[in-house]
Amino acid sequence: MMVMLKRAVLFFVVLLALGSTYGLVQNWNNSYTGDNSTYLPVPVNTSVNFSISLNQSQNVTWFLNTTYESHDSNVNSSSFIYNFTGAGTYKVDANSTYLNVSENVPWLVDVYQPLNIVSYFNNVTDSNSTTFNLSWGKSVYFNVNRSGTVVNEFWVVNGTLAYNGSTFIFSPEKYGWYNITYILNGKNSSKTLSWGVEVYLKVTDALNNTLIFYTPPTRIVTLAPSVTEDLFAVGMGKSLVGADPYSDYPPEISTMNITRVGGLT
């Protein structure tokens, strides 16, 4: 009976010892975020001091990507400093042991190259101009030369996603004003570039007059049935406010409130 009691007391003492040490690590920290964060996105060439404080004297071994780095024996705290000179993902482990019990504190370090827009240009102005005119029916080529760790990059035209990548060929479907934005996202920052492109329509009328439109006409008068049909064919029939007496196609013209004017002779 006494032997069993002694064993029970010894077992209880061991439980107390393990209970106070199984939470072997009291706290951990890093010099980059200054707190106990275990995920660190850091730029290259950054030195980080990793540290842990312990409940009592223990042995601590440090590993970098599972490779042994250093060891401290019978310490109440321990630290490890590393300078991250190359982009990539690193795993730092602090492994503390006491009475065959171990506890590990892992940090995941995501090292990135800072974003930088080196240069940019378009083939219409052959420069880095951010506002220019473009003749309808033409295309413009944009190119951005950037460096750093890129998560994603894309182009937005008038608020709508248009293309992914560092280059973009813009071929407007109609004339008017376009806001074109290049968005570059990195690990911990973003950069943008914007262009304003005014697309115009240049036409020559029957009298050899040159007309330039920067926005589609909203009020149109036609003087021949063939012209009226062409107008509806290109989807601008709703802008018709006047037509010659012989324009009767498409049939919906009869339901429109338009003014009849003299035709061509």
Backbone torsions as a table, in degrees:
resi	resn	phi	psi	omega
1	MET	NA	-45.4	179.6
2	MET	-63.4	-38.4	179.1
3	VAL	-62.8	-43.0	179.3
4	MET	-64.1	-37.3	179.2
5	LEU	-66.5	-42.5	178.6
6	LYS	-61.7	-41.0	178.8
7	ARG	-63.3	-39.6	180.0
8	ALA	-65.9	-42.7	178.9
9	VAL	-63.8	-43.8	179.3
10	LEU	-61.5	-41.1	178.7
11	PHE	-63.6	-39.1	178.8
12	PHE	-65.9	-40.4	178.5
13	VAL	-63.5	-42.0	178.3
14	VAL	-62.5	-41.7	178.3
15	LEU	-61.2	-40.8	177.5
16	LEU	-62.6	-43.0	-179.3
17	ALA	-64.1	-46.0	179.4
18	LEU	-68.5	-35.0	-179.9
19	GLY	-63.8	-35.4	-179.4
20	SER	-82.1	-16.8	-176.3
21	THR	-113.2	-12.8	178.7
22	TYR	-66.7	-31.8	163.3
23	GLY	-83.7	67.6	-171.0
24	LEU	-63.1	-37.8	-175.8
25	VAL	-93.1	125.4	-179.7
26	GLN	-83.8	-38.9	-179.0
27	ASN	-160.5	162.1	175.3
28	TRP	-144.3	158.5	-172.9
29	ASN	-156.6	166.9	171.4
30	ASN	-144.8	150.5	-173.7
31	SER	-79.0	-13.0	-176.8
32	TYR	-79.1	-49.6	178.7
33	THR	-94.9	-17.5	179.0
34	GLY	73.0	19.4	179.4
35	ASP	-145.8	-163.1	-176.5
36	ASN	-94.6	23.3	176.2
37	SER	-60.7	140.2	179.4
38	THR	-111.9	0.1	170.7
39	TYR	-116.7	121.6	-174.7
40	LEU	-126.3	109.3	168.4
41	PRO	-86.8	113.9	-175.0
42	VAL	-129.5	147.6	175.8
43	PRO	-73.9	158.3	179.1
44	VAL	-60.7	158.2	-179.4
45	ASN	63.0	36.6	175.8
46	THR	-111.4	129.5	175.1
47	SER	-94.1	132.9	-179.3
48	VAL	-125.0	133.6	175.6
49	ASN	-101.6	112.8	177.2
50	PHE	-95.0	137.3	-177.8
51	SER	-144.8	152.7	173.9
52	ILE	-136.6	147.6	172.1
53	SER	-115.1	143.5	-169.7
54	LEU	-116.6	160.1	180.0
55	ASN	-71.0	-29.4	178.7
56	GLN	-162.7	177.3	-175.6
57	SER	-59.6	127.6	-178.5
58	GLN	-145.2	174.8	175.0
59	ASN	-100.9	134.8	-178.2
60	VAL	-127.5	130.2	176.6
61	THR	-120.7	133.9	-178.9
62	TRP	-105.7	137.8	179.2
63	PHE	-128.6	145.6	172.8
64	LEU	-123.8	116.0	-175.8
65	ASN	51.5	46.9	178.5
66	THR	67.5	4.7	177.9
67	THR	-97.3	131.9	-179.2
68	TYR	-59.7	134.7	178.7
69	GLU	-118.8	-47.9	-178.5
70	SER	-160.6	168.6	-177.6
71	HIS	-146.0	137.7	173.6
72	ASP	-123.4	134.4	-178.4
73	SER	-108.1	137.7	175.0
74	ASN	49.4	59.8	-178.8
75	VAL	-123.1	155.1	175.5
76	ASN	-94.3	-11.5	176.6
77	SER	-154.7	158.6	-178.4
78	SER	-153.6	152.4	-179.8
79	SER	-143.9	161.0	-179.2
80	PHE	-146.4	127.6	-179.4
81	ILE	-112.5	133.9	178.4
82	TYR	-141.6	138.8	176.7
83	ASN	-100.8	115.2	-176.8
84	PHE	-87.3	100.1	-174.6
85	THR	-96.2	-10.4	-179.1
86	GLY	-127.9	144.5	178.4
87	ALA	-67.5	146.3	178.9
88	GLY	149.2	-173.4	-179.9
89	THR	-109.0	128.8	-178.3
90	TYR	-123.0	147.1	176.1
91	LYS	-120.7	120.6	178.2
92	VAL	-108.2	128.9	-179.7
93	ASP	-123.2	133.9	170.1
94	ALA	-111.7	111.6	-176.1
95	ASN	-108.0	114.6	179.3
96	SER	-104.7	143.0	-178.9
97	THR	-134.8	145.4	176.0
98	TYR	-159.3	125.6	179.8
99	LEU	51.3	47.5	178.6
100	ASN	63.9	11.9	173.9
101	VAL	-105.5	136.2	-178.6
102	SER	-128.2	153.1	176.4
103	GLU	-142.0	138.9	-174.6
104	ASN	-120.5	135.1	173.7
105	VAL	-113.0	113.9	-179.2
106	PRO	-101.5	143.3	170.0
107	TRP	-120.3	137.2	173.6
108	LEU	-107.6	119.5	-175.3
109	VAL	-112.7	116.9	-179.6
110	ASP	-101.8	102.2	-174.3
111	VAL	-95.4	127.5	-174.8
112	TYR	-130.0	157.5	171.7
113	GLN	-85.2	128.9	179.0
114	PRO	-59.8	145.5	-180.0
115	LEU	-71.1	145.0	175.0
116	ASN	-153.4	128.1	173.3
117	ILE	-90.5	110.8	-174.4
118	VAL	-77.9	-48.0	-179.6
119	SER	-161.9	167.0	176.5
120	TYR	-158.1	154.5	179.8
121	PHE	-160.7	168.6	171.0
122	ASN	-134.5	154.8	-173.8
123	ASN	-86.0	2.3	177.1
124	VAL	-86.7	-48.9	179.0
125	THR	-95.4	-11.8	-179.0
126	ASP	56.2	38.6	179.7
127	SER	-159.1	-169.9	178.3
128	ASN	-97.5	26.1	176.7
129	SER	-58.9	140.2	-177.6
130	THR	-107.5	0.5	175.8
131	THR	-139.3	127.1	179.7
132	PHE	-161.7	167.8	178.1
133	ASN	-100.9	151.1	-179.5
134	LEU	-139.8	130.5	178.3
135	SER	-72.0	133.6	179.2
136	TRP	-60.4	137.7	-175.2
137	GLY	98.6	-11.4	177.0
138	LYS	-99.6	162.9	176.9
139	SER	-120.4	158.2	177.0
140	VAL	-129.0	137.2	-178.3
141	TYR	-104.8	123.9	176.8
142	PHE	-106.8	143.6	177.0
143	ASN	-141.7	133.1	177.3
144	VAL	-121.3	125.0	176.0
145	ASN	-99.2	113.6	-176.1
146	ARG	-130.8	162.3	177.6
147	SER	-133.9	165.8	-179.3
148	GLY	108.7	179.6	179.5
149	THR	-84.2	111.1	-175.5
150	VAL	-97.8	126.9	174.4
151	VAL	-87.0	-48.8	174.3
152	ASN	-160.5	161.4	177.7
153	GLU	-151.5	141.6	-175.9
154	PHE	-158.7	167.4	-178.0
155	TRP	-116.6	138.5	179.9
156	VAL	-123.7	129.8	178.9
157	VAL	-116.3	116.9	-178.2
158	ASN	49.4	43.9	175.1
159	GLY	84.4	1.1	-178.0
160	THR	-116.4	133.0	178.0
161	LEU	-59.9	128.9	-175.2
162	ALA	-116.3	-33.7	-174.0
163	TYR	-166.2	153.5	175.0
164	ASN	-110.5	139.2	177.5
165	GLY	128.7	-178.2	-177.9
166	SER	-94.0	-7.9	177.3
167	THR	-123.1	157.4	-177.2
168	PHE	-157.1	132.3	174.0
169	ILE	-106.9	116.9	-177.4
170	PHE	-101.5	118.9	177.8
171	SER	-122.7	93.1	-175.1
172	PRO	-64.4	139.3	179.3
173	GLU	-80.9	-22.3	179.0
174	LYS	-150.2	168.3	-179.0
175	TYR	-88.5	156.8	-174.7
176	GLY	146.2	-167.6	-178.0
177	TRP	-98.5	135.3	-179.7
178	TYR	-128.6	131.3	171.0
179	ASN	-98.9	118.0	-177.5
180	ILE	-114.6	124.5	-176.1
181	THR	-125.8	132.7	173.6
182	TYR	-103.1	127.2	-177.8
183	ILE	-119.4	125.9	-178.5
184	LEU	-119.5	121.6	180.0
185	ASN	-114.6	131.0	176.2
186	GLY	-111.8	-163.6	-178.9
187	LYS	-66.7	-38.7	-172.6
188	ASN	-138.4	15.1	-179.3
189	SER	-160.0	168.0	178.7
190	SER	-138.5	154.1	175.6
191	LYS	-138.8	149.6	-179.8
192	THR	-135.9	153.6	171.4
193	LEU	-131.9	145.9	-179.4
194	SER	-134.5	144.8	175.4
195	TRP	-128.6	147.0	170.5
196	GLY	-112.4	118.3	-176.1
197	VAL	-119.3	121.7	177.5
198	GLU	-103.1	111.9	-177.7
199	VAL	-94.6	126.8	-176.3
200	TYR	-119.3	156.9	176.5
201	LEU	-110.0	126.3	-179.7
202	LYS	-114.0	122.1	-178.3
203	VAL	-132.2	158.2	175.7
204	THR	-121.1	124.8	-176.2
205	ASP	-84.1	-176.7	-176.4
206	ALA	-65.2	-20.4	179.1
207	LEU	-97.0	14.0	177.9
208	ASN	66.6	26.3	174.6
209	ASN	-89.6	135.4	178.6
210	THR	-90.1	125.7	179.6
211	LEU	-119.3	137.2	179.1
212	ILE	-121.7	125.6	179.1
213	PHE	-114.6	129.2	176.4
214	TYR	-99.1	-17.1	173.7
215	THR	-137.7	151.2	179.7
216	PRO	-61.0	138.8	177.2
217	PRO	-60.8	144.1	179.6
218	THR	-105.3	-13.8	178.3
219	ARG	-134.8	115.0	-174.5
220	ILE	-124.5	138.9	174.9
221	VAL	-120.0	130.1	177.7
222	THR	-111.7	149.3	-176.3
223	LEU	-120.1	10.7	178.0
224	ALA	-151.9	143.9	-179.7
225	PRO	-57.0	-38.3	-179.0
226	SER	-64.2	-37.9	178.7
227	VAL	-67.7	-39.4	178.7
228	THR	-61.8	-44.0	179.5
229	GLU	-63.5	-41.0	178.8
230	ASP	-63.1	-37.7	-179.6
231	LEU	-60.4	-44.7	178.6
232	PHE	-70.8	-32.0	-178.4
233	ALA	-64.4	-31.9	179.8
234	VAL	-93.8	9.8	173.5
235	GLY	81.3	22.1	-179.3
236	MET	-115.2	19.8	-178.9
237	GLY	-59.8	-29.7	-178.4
238	LYS	-67.6	-17.1	-179.9
239	SER	-86.9	-2.3	-178.1
240	LEU	-72.1	123.5	177.7
241	VAL	-119.8	-11.8	179.2
242	GLY	-153.7	146.4	-179.6
243	ALA	-153.9	160.7	178.1
244	ASP	-69.3	164.1	-176.4
245	PRO	-63.8	-20.2	-174.5
246	TYR	-95.7	-3.6	178.4
247	SER	-78.4	105.5	-179.2
248	ASP	-130.1	15.3	178.9
249	TYR	-136.0	137.5	2.3
250	PRO	-71.9	165.4	-173.8
251	PRO	-56.6	-26.1	-176.5
252	GLU	-64.8	-14.4	177.5
253	ILE	-58.6	-34.4	-177.0
254	SER	-65.4	-18.8	-179.1
255	THR	-98.0	-2.3	-177.1
256	MET	-92.7	147.1	178.3
257	ASN	-89.4	83.4	-178.2
258	ILE	-119.6	158.0	178.2
259	THR	-94.1	131.4	177.6
260	ARG	-88.0	128.7	-178.5
261	VAL	-125.3	166.3	179.8
262	GLY	-61.7	143.6	-177.9
263	GLY	-95.3	-175.1	178.3
264	LEU	-76.3	146.8	177.1
265	THR	-120.5	NA	NA
